[in-house]
Amino acid sequence: VIPLFDRVFVIGMGEVGRRFAAALAGRSAELVPVTKETGWERAASSEPGVRLVCVREERLAEVIARLNRVDPASLVFVQNGWIGPLVAPLAPCTRGLIWFRSKGDLFEVLRPTVFSGPLAGPLATAFIDAGVAAEAVGDRTFRVLDAEKMGFNCVVGLPLAVHGVTLGEYIVVAGDEAAALFGESVSTCAAALGVATQPGWWDEFLRVSRPLAGVRASAAKGLEFRNGAVARLARDMGLAVPVTERLLATAGFAG
Ligand SMILES: NC(=O)c1ccc[n+]([C@@H]2O[C@H](COP(=O)([O-])OP(=O)(O)OC[C@H]3O[C@@H](n4cnc5c(N)ncnc54)[C@H](OP(=O)(O)O)[C@@H]3O)[C@@H](O)[C@H]2O)c1
């Protein structure tokens, strides 16, 4: 097997980090796991090597601050949610949209995982060779897919916590609200990213999320990167997002 990388630091060895480490095993001459306690001295230094940032979005700002000596072209970000403002100053970094689900022993591919940026090609190759669907796309396509994924992020979370239901129950009992929330989220994000929404996105969401019918959200996490970001963007652009606003208010989100 041909190594694709000389050195990769995997920062955050949680669900996503360990899946990346598995996909890259044997494809990077050196693989350095970085946890809160170990590996940071080298990861934060100017030592050459990819920094694959796999912490949750809530931790992203502090991790980026610690990586200020690293060449942005060696940074990869794979967080869910509206992280563009945090990573924009780090161009030309690489970004990923993860479309697999990992929780303990459970691993499920929902759609091909997408990468864009200088390291997109080798990362997609490593995943494909490890049997996980992935693809490298250009910047414009990534922005379209980013807007689409925000619809997923905004539906699989806040409304489930607010209503105390599973995703499957939500689609059945409040399908109109779910579709409206999805529509507000993708329209707002697409407008902010300068791309157009596509008519098939809601049906695609219903198809992709079918295996997630049993998912619950006891508490809505990372709202400032999800529905909270949509509300903020909509305010800035003068767009109406009534379902988003109502659900955020019910959840007591004050952002
Ligand atoms: N899991 C999935 O199926 C999935 C799918 C799509 C997208 N995502 C996205 O991927 C991102 C990561 O999710 P995840 O599920 O992998 O979360 P996770 O299991 O909580 O993993 C995050 C890891 O980062 C570690 N960490 C936190 N701060 C750190 C620091 N300063 N330095 C080094 N490590 C640090 C955490 O350690 P502690 O546990 O000690 O805090 C934890 O091991 C999120 O944005 C999520 O939305 C996840």
The ligand as an SDF file (V2000), in Angstrom:
LIG
                    3D

 48 52  0  0  0  0  0  0  0  0999 V2000
  -19.8950   10.8000   15.5010 N   0  0  0  0  0  0  0  0  0  0  0  0
  -20.4380   10.9310   14.3160 C   0  0  0  0  0  0  0  0  0  0  0  0
  -21.0600    9.9870   13.8170 O   0  0  0  0  0  0  0  0  0  0  0  0
  -20.3050   12.2000   13.5320 C   0  0  0  0  0  0  0  0  0  0  0  0
  -20.8520   12.2380   12.2380 C   0  0  0  0  0  0  0  0  0  0  0  0
  -20.7510   13.3990   11.4870 C   0  0  0  0  0  0  0  0  0  0  0  0
  -20.1190   14.4900   12.0090 C   0  0  0  0  0  0  0  0  0  0  0  0
  -19.6130   14.4530   13.2650 N   0  0  0  0  0  0  0  0  0  0  0  0
  -18.9500   15.6640   13.7630 C   0  0  0  0  0  0  0  0  0  0  0  0
  -17.5810   15.4020   14.0410 O   0  0  0  0  0  0  0  0  0  0  0  0
  -17.1460   16.1980   15.1370 C   0  0  0  0  0  0  0  0  0  0  0  0
  -16.5750   15.2890   16.2120 C   0  0  0  0  0  0  0  0  0  0  0  0
  -17.6140   14.4670   16.6890 O   0  0  0  0  0  0  0  0  0  0  0  0
  -17.3700   13.1260   17.5210 P   0  0  0  0  0  0  0  0  0  0  0  0
  -18.6330   12.3820   17.4670 O   0  0  0  0  0  0  0  0  0  0  0  0
  -16.1180   12.4900   17.0740 O   0  0  0  0  0  0  0  0  0  0  0  0
  -17.1750   13.7550   18.9710 O   0  0  0  0  0  0  0  0  0  0  0  0
  -16.4920   13.0240   20.2430 P   0  0  0  0  0  0  0  0  0  0  0  0
  -16.7060   11.5430   20.1630 O   0  0  0  0  0  0  0  0  0  0  0  0
  -16.9500   13.7770   21.4400 O   0  0  0  0  0  0  0  0  0  0  0  0
  -14.9440   13.2760   20.0090 O   0  0  0  0  0  0  0  0  0  0  0  0
  -14.3060   14.5120   20.2420 C   0  0  0  0  0  0  0  0  0  0  0  0
  -12.9650   14.1810   20.8720 C   0  0  0  0  0  0  0  0  0  0  0  0
  -12.1880   15.3680   20.9510 O   0  0  0  0  0  0  0  0  0  0  0  0
  -11.5230   15.3410   22.2030 C   0  0  0  0  0  0  0  0  0  0  0  0
  -11.0580   16.6770   22.5550 N   0  0  0  0  0  0  0  0  0  0  0  0
  -11.7630   17.7300   23.0460 C   0  0  0  0  0  0  0  0  0  0  0  0
  -10.9420   18.7910   23.2330 N   0  0  0  0  0  0  0  0  0  0  0  0
   -9.7100   18.3940   22.8270 C   0  0  0  0  0  0  0  0  0  0  0  0
   -8.4510   19.0440   22.7810 C   0  0  0  0  0  0  0  0  0  0  0  0
   -8.2840   20.3100   23.1810 N   0  0  0  0  0  0  0  0  0  0  0  0
   -7.3960   18.3490   22.3090 N   0  0  0  0  0  0  0  0  0  0  0  0
   -7.5070   17.0610   21.9000 C   0  0  0  0  0  0  0  0  0  0  0  0
   -8.6810   16.3880   21.9430 N   0  0  0  0  0  0  0  0  0  0  0  0
   -9.7650   17.0550   22.3910 C   0  0  0  0  0  0  0  0  0  0  0  0
  -12.5580   14.7820   23.1280 C   0  0  0  0  0  0  0  0  0  0  0  0
  -11.9770   14.3590   24.3440 O   0  0  0  0  0  0  0  0  0  0  0  0
  -12.9200   14.2940   25.6880 P   0  0  0  0  0  0  0  0  0  0  0  0
  -13.8980   13.1870   25.4330 O   0  0  0  0  0  0  0  0  0  0  0  0
  -11.9270   14.0310   26.7460 O   0  0  0  0  0  0  0  0  0  0  0  0
  -13.5950   15.6340   25.7850 O   0  0  0  0  0  0  0  0  0  0  0  0
  -13.0870   13.6300   22.2830 C   0  0  0  0  0  0  0  0  0  0  0  0
  -12.2810   12.4860   22.3890 O   0  0  0  0  0  0  0  0  0  0  0  0
  -18.3780   17.0010   15.5960 C   0  0  0  0  0  0  0  0  0  0  0  0
  -18.3610   18.2620   14.9950 O   0  0  0  0  0  0  0  0  0  0  0  0
  -19.5250   16.1750   15.0690 C   0  0  0  0  0  0  0  0  0  0  0  0
  -20.6820   16.9650   14.8600 O   0  0  0  0  0  0  0  0  0  0  0  0
  -19.6930   13.3270   14.0290 C   0  0  0  0  0  0  0  0  0  0  0  0
  1  2  1  0
  2  3  2  0
  2  4  1  0
  4  5  1  0
  4 48  2  0
  5  6  2  0
  6  7  1  0
  7  8  2  0
  8  9  1  0
  8 48  1  0
  9 10  1  0
  9 46  1  0
 10 11  1  0
 11 12  1  0
 11 44  1  0
 12 13  1  0
 13 14  1  0
 14 15  2  0
 14 16  1  0
 14 17  1  0
 17 18  1  0
 18 19  2  0
 18 20  1  0
 18 21  1  0
 21 22  1  0
 22 23  1  0
 23 24  1  0
 23 42  1  0
 24 25  1  0
 25 26  1  0
 25 36  1  0
 26 27  1  0
 26 35  1  0
 27 28  2  0
 28 29  1  0
 29 30  1  0
 29 35  2  0
 30 31  1  0
 30 32  2  0
 32 33  1  0
 33 34  2  0
 34 35  1  0
 36 37  1  0
 36 42  1  0
 37 38  1  0
 38 39  2  0
 38 40  1  0
 38 41  1  0
 42 43  1  0
 44 45  1  0
 44 46  1  0
 46 47  1  0
M  CHG  2   8   1  16  -1
M  END
$$$$
